[in-house]
């Protein structure tokens, strides 16, 4: 019986497939330069873009056209983009492999959509997490096909991340779903592996782990791997950084006291505790507390009592017997600085999450180990500037306390510099935005150069001022715009040109 020929729809989509019923119509269209072939039975009406670009842009509709009813599974169910190797893995009624420009589609024998699998585009489905994990763990037992699924290490990391950002309930649900699906996928050994991994992460059983982050979780010392990557990035940049070294040439008592005062003043101003400089001076040196703002006054005084203590400031992190001993010191310093704010739990790590703007800091349960690993990296650096800037970023990024994190971070930064015989770093009011931008850039983009340049400039600025005479130091700070309001959006160009921190002439040796 002669097959009935069909006409092509109009208008045609960017990609379409031919059939025996449309083959002649497609052939005429190709001859008329209205379409071109880009794969087996696969055509496009786009005559300009490269075939690989067209395929990648229309990948899932293409899969639906070539393999209707297939289930996106294995490692592909976890990948948000087409991987570098271009491999896409599906489950379906038979084994099939299709090579297309820039993409290799492989369908492996397996059941069609199961409970938990979600409808996707073009009549295909995407596997549930439980199914994709079972498929992956099943393949890891067959080394020939292991690359098609997530590695065991990747499964451990995914489970740990779900536990970290979600809850025990989330990974327990995955385990329960996998238990139900295992007989349907002929994956009972894979489920047993998953069951042991979940149990180990929850601390209810022991299992061999391969991922460092999963090993730490199972051992009861979980940490934030994304933050640790940031710390590693900054550490690597500091190893390459040209440290100038700015010795503190004026270590007199007066110089130390006055510099410590301005350190405390500017550090609090950054956090929004704003006083006129004369009022702050009266709080610190005359005990004149404003009746309307006693807690704010205590913030200034508490910070000064820390950064103005020669003994405390002369002990760097390498003076501590161990990293753990140094972390005890951090808690003790915070307790002293925040003693007037009992509601902020002085000296105690946070128990609830905290954030600033778009940045969410390290979750409470990950604080101790993340901080410990960050301090370890900081201690390994050779120069005071390297250790100081590393430690300051670690404390700022972990944000271990309910409040006072920025002030304690800058206090320990400067203690590291003072202990190493270098000039401390002031962050004047006008320089606040640059300082915060440097921190945000490093935190959000993992680019440390701007942060280090900003801190380097701030140390150079501080090193050029002789703080021996208070009035002289105040006049230099004022003349260089230290007390000016930071630039804000909407200010005119003339105002912005004024509100810049200017380097003073170098202080006399």
Secondary structure, 3 states (H helix, E strand, C coil): CCCCCCCCCCCCCCEEECCCCCHHHHHHHHHCCCCEEEECCEEECCCCCCHHHHHHHCHHHHHHHHCCCCEECHHHHHCCCCCCCCEEEEEECCCEEEEECCEEEEEEECCCCCCCCEECHHHCEECCHHHHHHHHHHHHCCHHHHHHCCCHHHHHHHHHHHHHHCCHHHHHHHHHHHHHHHHHHCCHHHHHHHHHHHHHHCCCCCCCCCCHHHHHHHCCCCCCHHHHHHHHHHHHHHHHCCCCCCECCCCCHHHHHHHHHHHHHHHHHHCCCCCCHHHHHHHHHHCCCCCCCHHHHHHHHHHHHHHCCHHHHCCCHHHCCCHHHHHHHHHHHHHHHCCCCHHHCCCCCCCCCCEECCEECCCHHHHHHHHHHHHHHHHCCCCHHHHHHHHHHHHHHHCCCCCCHHHHHHHHHHHHHHHCCECCCCCCHHHHHHHHHHHHHHHHHCCCHHHHHHHHHHHHHHHCCCCCCHHHHHHHHHHCCCCCCCCCCCCCHHHHHHCCCCCCCCCCC
